[in-house]
């Protein structure tokens, strides 16, 4: 039997089983199977079965979008692998960070490669320009195409070869390098300054009592990173923490819950999920006293802090365990489950529930237009009174660029070089707040 016919048979069997179990309640399941069979058997244009399947899935998800569910998504086989890698924080690559720079935009190496990984062994250096990946020449790159055309091509399977054409900073001619992909772990927890050994300095130069802990997303290893980092910060003299969740789009619910447990007493509700009928599906509560119950804590959020990051900020704010500083968060109060499709090749990311803060509030913003919802007080996580830091779009872009430059510059505390300065109003307010708190603590 050909692969095409086998695929058709499997899809037909799946639909038929669906029809058998739901046919009496919903005849449209049978209609879908009939439509698929008629198109495959009679259509003048021959179309691959996989494309018919993808079209059907994308069409159904598009209907969900029209009814207000903006976050369900069908992820095709070619993109599902990258999605799973981001969540699992583990990729097959060469151990280098890339970013867009210049005008027109070019792809550059951000900071030195990870020590001991293929890029490091091949002699790739900070500020090298990537000109081509295998036979793909990088031209007219945009922020939209960067993820798929560049990052997607850099990744692959462990042991797969990769040829890069690069321009070393200062060289007149490009160089071709042959590399072999290896497993590389992605970090989700960062500090303020990148050190020569590729670790992060978290304590702030203006006050070493305060540590900046930036969480870029909540992945499978985020809690383990925090669990390892926190005692190290305390041993280095940190007495307070700024937990920076700005630009954090969310991630795994379990990782958000575990993060809250670090700072909460036993048996405190972290988050509750409810189905479309409003019935409680699950409740997550702290399972014991966290090790950092008395650690002064600030959480930073902005307009791009969403989902799992809002769970953390909202929970810690509800228990007065932390103050929230910054902008009102994005307002994504729904839960998506990742459902495997095509024997694990593709993924359906489906909204299945809403989540609710310990205070009983759902932070979801239902309006399609963010501007029209600005006067509605019932969505997002709002900073504590007097601790709002509003930024224009231009100011936010400038801050992101400055942060990227600082992140890609090695800081050696033994040298006198200051490196890129960073004006960050939210961090400045957080530091001032924590300094006052620490300075007014009663002496032991």
C-alpha positions as CSV (number, residue, x, y, z in Angstrom):
1,X,0.0,0.0,0.0
2,X,1.4,3.4,-0.9
3,X,2.1,6.0,1.8
4,X,-0.6,8.2,0.3
5,X,-3.2,5.6,0.5
6,X,-2.1,4.5,4.0
7,X,-2.5,8.1,5.2
8,X,-5.9,8.4,3.6
9,X,-6.9,5.1,5.3
10,X,-5.7,6.2,8.7
11,X,-7.4,9.6,8.5
12,X,-10.7,8.0,7.3
13,X,-10.6,5.5,10.1
14,X,-10.1,8.3,12.6
15,X,-13.0,10.3,11.2
16,X,-15.2,7.2,11.1
17,X,-14.5,6.4,14.7
18,X,-15.4,10.0,15.5
19,X,-18.6,9.6,13.5
20,X,-19.5,6.4,15.3
21,X,-19.2,7.9,18.7
22,X,-20.7,11.3,17.9
23,X,-22.7,10.8,14.8
24,X,-26.1,10.6,16.6
25,X,-25.4,13.9,18.4
26,X,-23.5,15.7,15.6
27,X,-24.0,14.7,12.0
28,X,-21.4,17.3,10.9
29,X,-18.6,14.8,11.8
30,X,-20.0,12.5,9.0
31,X,-20.1,15.5,6.7
32,X,-16.5,16.2,7.2
33,X,-15.5,12.6,6.3
34,X,-17.8,12.8,3.2
35,X,-16.2,16.0,2.1
36,X,-12.7,14.7,2.6
37,X,-13.5,11.5,0.6
38,X,-15.2,13.4,-2.2
39,X,-12.3,15.8,-2.6
40,X,-9.7,13.1,-2.5
41,X,-11.6,10.9,-5.0
42,X,-13.2,13.3,-7.4
43,X,-11.4,16.6,-7.4
44,X,-9.8,17.5,-10.8
45,X,-6.8,19.0,-8.9
46,X,-4.8,16.4,-7.1
47,X,-3.8,17.6,-3.6
48,X,-1.6,15.8,-1.1
49,X,-3.5,14.3,1.8
50,X,-1.4,16.1,4.3
51,X,-2.3,19.5,2.9
52,X,-6.0,18.5,3.0
53,X,-5.6,17.6,6.6
54,X,-3.8,20.8,7.4
55,X,-6.4,22.9,5.6
56,X,-9.2,21.2,7.6
57,X,-7.4,21.8,10.9
58,X,-6.5,25.4,10.1
59,X,-10.1,26.1,8.9
60,X,-11.6,24.7,12.2
61,X,-9.1,26.8,14.3
62,X,-10.0,29.9,12.2
63,X,-13.6,29.4,13.3
64,X,-12.5,29.4,16.9
65,X,-10.6,32.7,16.2
66,X,-13.8,34.2,14.8
67,X,-15.6,33.4,18.0
68,X,-13.1,35.1,20.2
69,X,-10.5,32.4,20.9
70,X,-7.3,34.1,19.7
71,X,-4.9,31.6,21.2
72,X,-5.8,28.2,19.8
73,X,-3.4,27.3,17.0
74,X,-2.7,24.4,14.7
75,X,1.1,24.0,14.4
76,X,2.2,22.2,11.3
77,X,4.7,19.4,11.3
78,X,7.6,21.7,10.1
79,X,7.0,24.1,13.0
80,X,5.9,21.8,15.8
81,X,9.4,20.5,16.4
82,X,10.6,24.1,17.1
83,X,7.6,24.7,19.3
84,X,8.4,21.6,21.4
85,X,12.1,22.5,21.6
86,X,11.2,26.0,23.0
87,X,9.0,24.4,25.7
88,X,11.5,21.7,26.6
89,X,14.4,24.2,26.5
90,X,16.5,21.8,24.5
91,X,17.6,22.1,20.8
92,X,19.9,20.5,18.4
93,X,22.1,23.4,17.3
94,X,25.6,24.8,17.5
95,X,25.5,26.9,20.7
96,X,25.3,30.4,19.5
97,X,22.8,33.3,20.1
98,X,21.8,35.4,17.1
99,X,20.1,38.8,16.7
100,X,19.2,41.3,14.0
101,X,21.4,44.4,13.7
102,X,22.0,47.3,11.4
103,X,20.1,48.9,8.5
104,X,19.4,47.0,6.4
105,X,19.0,44.2,8.9
106,X,21.7,41.5,9.1
107,X,22.0,38.4,11.3
108,X,24.8,38.8,13.8
109,X,26.2,36.6,16.6
110,X,25.2,38.0,20.0
111,X,28.0,37.6,22.4
112,X,30.5,34.7,22.4
113,X,29.3,31.2,21.7
114,X,28.6,28.7,24.5
115,X,32.0,27.3,25.6
116,X,32.7,23.8,24.3
117,X,29.8,23.8,21.7
118,X,30.3,23.5,17.9
119,X,30.3,27.2,17.3
120,X,33.0,27.8,19.9
121,X,35.1,25.0,18.6
122,X,34.8,26.3,15.0
123,X,36.1,29.8,16.0
124,X,32.9,31.7,15.6
125,X,33.1,35.0,17.5
126,X,30.9,37.7,18.9
127,X,29.6,40.2,16.2
128,X,30.3,37.7,13.3
129,X,27.7,38.2,10.5
130,X,25.9,35.0,9.2
131,X,25.7,35.3,5.4
132,X,24.4,31.9,4.5
133,X,23.1,28.7,6.1
134,X,24.0,25.7,3.9
135,X,22.8,26.9,0.4
136,X,20.3,29.5,1.8
137,X,21.7,33.0,1.4
138,X,20.4,35.4,4.1
139,X,19.1,38.5,2.3
140,X,16.2,40.9,3.0
141,X,15.7,39.4,6.5
142,X,12.9,40.8,8.6
143,X,11.9,40.3,12.2
144,X,9.0,38.2,10.9
145,X,11.1,35.9,8.7
146,X,14.0,35.7,11.2
147,X,12.5,32.9,13.3
148,X,11.6,30.6,10.4
149,X,14.3,31.4,7.8
150,X,17.2,31.7,10.1
151,X,16.6,30.1,13.5
152,X,14.6,27.2,11.9
153,X,17.5,26.5,9.5
154,X,20.1,26.7,12.3
155,X,18.4,23.9,14.2
156,X,18.1,20.3,13.1
157,X,18.8,16.8,14.5
158,X,21.8,15.9,16.7
159,X,24.7,14.8,14.4
160,X,23.4,16.6,11.3
161,X,26.0,18.6,9.4
162,X,25.7,22.4,8.9
163,X,27.7,24.7,6.7
164,X,27.8,28.4,7.6
165,X,29.1,31.2,5.6
166,X,30.2,33.9,8.0
167,X,32.0,37.3,7.9
168,X,34.3,37.6,10.9
169,X,34.2,41.2,12.3
170,X,37.2,43.0,10.8
171,X,37.9,40.4,8.0
172,X,37.7,41.4,4.3
173,X,36.5,38.0,3.0
174,X,33.8,35.6,4.2
175,X,34.7,32.2,5.7
176,X,32.9,28.8,5.3
177,X,32.7,26.6,8.3
178,X,31.5,23.0,8.5
179,X,29.8,22.1,11.8
180,X,27.9,19.2,13.4
181,X,24.8,20.0,15.4
182,X,24.7,18.9,19.1
183,X,22.2,19.1,21.9
184,X,22.2,22.6,23.4
185,X,20.2,23.6,26.5
186,X,18.3,26.9,26.4
187,X,18.3,29.0,29.5
188,X,15.1,30.8,30.6
189,X,16.5,32.5,33.6
190,X,19.1,35.3,33.2
191,X,20.7,38.0,35.2
192,X,21.9,41.6,34.6
193,X,25.4,41.1,33.1
194,X,26.9,38.3,31.0
195,X,30.2,37.1,32.5
196,X,33.2,35.7,30.6
197,X,32.3,32.1,31.4
198,X,28.8,32.7,29.9
199,X,27.2,32.7,33.4
200,X,25.2,35.7,34.6
201,X,25.9,38.3,37.3
202,X,22.5,38.9,39.0
203,X,23.4,41.3,41.8
204,X,23.2,44.9,40.7
205,X,26.2,47.2,40.7
206,X,24.2,50.1,42.3
207,X,23.3,47.9,45.2
208,X,24.7,44.3,45.5
209,X,22.1,43.5,48.1
210,X,19.5,43.3,45.3
211,X,19.5,40.7,42.6
212,X,17.8,40.9,39.2
213,X,16.3,37.6,38.0
214,X,14.9,37.7,34.5
215,X,12.6,34.9,33.4
216,X,12.1,34.9,29.6
217,X,9.5,32.1,29.5
218,X,8.2,29.3,31.7
219,X,9.6,26.1,30.2
220,X,10.3,22.6,31.3
221,X,13.5,23.6,33.1
222,X,12.6,27.0,34.5
223,X,11.8,25.8,38.0
224,X,15.0,23.8,38.1
225,X,17.0,26.9,37.1
226,X,15.4,29.0,39.8
227,X,15.7,26.3,42.4
228,X,19.5,26.1,41.7
229,X,20.0,29.9,41.4
230,X,18.2,31.2,44.5
231,X,20.4,29.7,47.2
232,X,23.5,30.8,45.2
233,X,22.1,34.4,45.3
234,X,21.6,34.2,49.0
235,X,25.1,32.9,49.5
236,X,26.5,35.8,47.5
237,X,24.8,38.3,49.8
238,X,21.6,39.0,48.0
239,X,18.9,40.2,50.4
240,X,16.1,41.1,47.9
241,X,15.1,40.0,44.4
242,X,13.6,41.8,41.4
243,X,11.7,39.1,39.5
244,X,11.6,40.5,35.9
245,X,8.7,39.0,33.9
246,X,8.6,41.7,31.2
247,X,8.4,40.4,27.6
248,X,7.6,36.9,29.0
249,X,4.8,35.4,26.9
250,X,4.1,32.6,29.3
251,X,4.6,28.9,28.9
252,X,3.9,25.9,31.2
253,X,1.4,26.2,33.9
254,X,3.2,23.8,36.2
255,X,6.4,25.9,35.9
256,X,4.5,29.0,37.0
257,X,2.9,27.2,39.9
258,X,6.3,25.8,41.1
259,X,7.8,29.3,40.9
260,X,5.1,30.7,43.2
261,X,5.7,27.9,45.6
262,X,9.2,29.2,46.2
263,X,7.8,32.3,47.9
264,X,4.5,31.1,49.5
265,X,3.5,29.4,52.7
266,X,1.9,26.0,52.7
267,X,-1.6,25.4,51.2
268,X,-2.1,28.7,49.4
269,X,-4.1,28.6,46.2
270,X,-2.0,29.6,43.3
271,X,-4.4,29.3,40.4
272,X,-7.7,27.7,39.5
273,X,-8.9,26.7,36.1
274,X,-12.5,26.5,34.9
275,X,-14.2,25.0,31.8
276,X,-16.4,26.8,29.4
277,X,-19.4,26.2,31.6
278,X,-17.7,27.9,34.6
279,X,-17.1,24.6,36.4
280,X,-13.9,24.3,38.3
281,X,-11.5,21.8,36.5
282,X,-8.4,22.0,38.7
283,X,-6.9,23.9,41.6
284,X,-3.2,24.3,42.3
285,X,-2.0,25.1,45.8
286,X,1.4,25.4,47.4
287,X,2.5,22.0,48.7
288,X,4.7,23.2,51.6
289,X,6.3,26.3,53.0
290,X,8.5,27.9,50.4
291,X,12.2,28.4,51.3
292,X,12.0,32.2,50.7
293,X,9.0,33.3,52.6
294,X,10.6,36.5,54.0
295,X,12.7,37.5,51.1
296,X,11.7,41.0,49.9
297,X,10.4,40.6,46.4
298,X,9.3,42.8,43.5
299,X,7.8,41.5,40.2
300,X,8.1,43.5,37.0
301,X,5.5,43.2,34.3
302,X,4.7,45.0,31.0
303,X,2.2,45.0,28.2
304,X,3.8,41.8,26.8
305,X,3.8,39.8,30.1
306,X,1.2,37.1,29.4
307,X,-0.4,33.9,30.6
308,X,2.0,32.0,33.0
309,X,3.8,35.2,33.8
310,X,0.5,36.8,34.8
311,X,-0.3,33.8,37.0
312,X,2.9,34.4,38.9
313,X,2.5,38.1,39.2
314,X,-1.2,37.9,40.1
315,X,-0.7,35.2,42.7
316,X,2.2,36.9,44.5
317,X,0.3,40.2,44.4
318,X,-2.9,38.8,45.8
319,X,-1.1,37.5,48.9
320,X,0.9,40.7,49.3
321,X,3.9,38.6,48.9
322,X,5.3,40.9,46.3
323,X,4.6,44.3,44.8
324,X,4.1,44.6,41.1
325,X,5.9,47.4,39.2
326,X,5.6,48.4,35.5
327,X,2.7,48.4,33.1
328,X,-0.6,46.5,33.1
329,X,0.0,43.1,31.7
330,X,-1.3,41.6,28.5
331,X,-4.5,40.0,29.8
332,X,-4.3,36.4,28.6
333,X,-6.4,34.4,31.1
334,X,-7.0,31.2,29.1
335,X,-5.3,27.8,29.3
336,X,-4.0,26.0,26.2
337,X,-3.4,22.2,26.0
338,X,-1.0,20.9,23.4
339,X,-2.6,17.9,21.7
340,X,-0.4,15.6,19.5
341,X,-1.6,15.1,15.9
342,X,-0.4,13.0,13.0
343,X,1.3,10.5,15.4
344,X,3.3,13.4,17.0
345,X,4.3,15.2,13.8
346,X,1.9,18.2,14.2
347,X,0.4,19.8,17.3
348,X,-3.0,21.3,18.1
349,X,-2.7,24.0,20.7
350,X,-6.2,24.3,22.0
351,X,-7.8,26.6,24.5
352,X,-9.6,24.4,27.0
353,X,-10.1,26.5,30.1
354,X,-9.8,29.9,31.8
355,X,-7.6,30.5,34.8
356,X,-8.5,32.5,37.9
357,X,-6.3,34.3,40.5
358,X,-6.5,33.5,44.2
359,X,-8.6,36.7,44.5
360,X,-11.2,35.1,42.3
361,X,-10.5,37.4,39.3
362,X,-10.0,36.3,35.7
363,X,-7.6,38.6,34.0
364,X,-8.6,37.7,30.4
365,X,-9.1,40.7,28.0
366,X,-12.0,39.8,25.8
367,X,-12.0,42.8,23.6
368,X,-10.3,42.4,20.2
369,X,-9.0,45.9,20.3
370,X,-6.6,46.6,23.1
371,X,-7.2,50.3,23.0
372,X,-10.9,49.9,23.5
373,X,-10.3,47.9,26.7
374,X,-8.0,50.4,28.4
375,X,-10.7,51.8,30.6
376,X,-11.9,48.3,31.7
377,X,-10.3,47.6,35.1
378,X,-11.1,43.9,35.1
379,X,-8.3,42.4,32.9
380,X,-4.6,41.9,33.3
381,X,-2.4,42.3,36.3
382,X,-2.2,46.0,37.3
383,X,0.9,47.4,39.1
384,X,0.5,48.4,42.7
385,X,-0.7,51.9,43.3
386,X,1.9,54.5,42.6
387,X,4.2,51.9,41.0
388,X,3.0,52.2,37.4
389,X,5.7,52.8,34.8
390,X,4.1,53.8,31.5
391,X,6.2,53.7,28.4
392,X,5.6,54.8,24.8
393,X,6.1,52.3,22.0
394,X,9.3,54.1,21.0
395,X,10.6,54.0,24.6
396,X,9.9,50.3,24.8
397,X,11.8,49.6,21.5
398,X,14.8,51.6,22.8
399,X,14.8,49.7,26.0
400,X,14.7,46.3,24.2
401,X,17.6,47.4,22.0
402,X,19.6,48.6,24.9
403,X,18.9,45.4,26.9
404,X,20.0,43.3,23.9
405,X,23.2,45.2,23.5
406,X,24.0,44.8,27.2
407,X,23.1,41.0,27.1
408,X,25.6,40.5,24.2
409,X,28.5,42.3,25.9
410,X,30.8,40.4,28.2
411,X,31.2,42.1,31.5
412,X,34.5,41.4,33.4
413,X,34.4,42.8,36.9
414,X,38.2,42.7,37.1
415,X,38.4,45.3,34.3
416,X,37.5,49.0,34.5
417,X,35.4,48.9,31.4
418,X,31.8,49.9,32.2
419,X,30.2,48.4,29.1
420,X,26.8,49.5,27.7
421,X,24.7,51.6,30.1
422,X,21.1,50.7,30.5
423,X,18.4,53.2,31.5
424,X,15.6,51.1,32.8
425,X,12.9,53.1,34.7
426,X,11.1,50.0,36.1
427,X,14.3,48.6,37.6
428,X,15.2,52.0,39.0
429,X,11.9,52.2,40.8
430,X,12.2,48.5,42.0
431,X,15.7,49.2,43.4
432,X,14.5,52.4,45.2
433,X,11.5,50.5,46.7
434,X,13.7,47.6,47.9
435,X,16.4,49.8,49.3
436,X,13.9,51.6,51.4
437,X,12.5,48.3,52.6
438,X,15.9,46.9,53.4
439,X,17.2,50.1,55.1
440,X,14.1,50.2,57.4
441,X,14.2,46.5,58.4
442,X,14.6,46.1,62.2
443,X,18.1,45.0,63.3
444,X,18.3,41.4,64.4
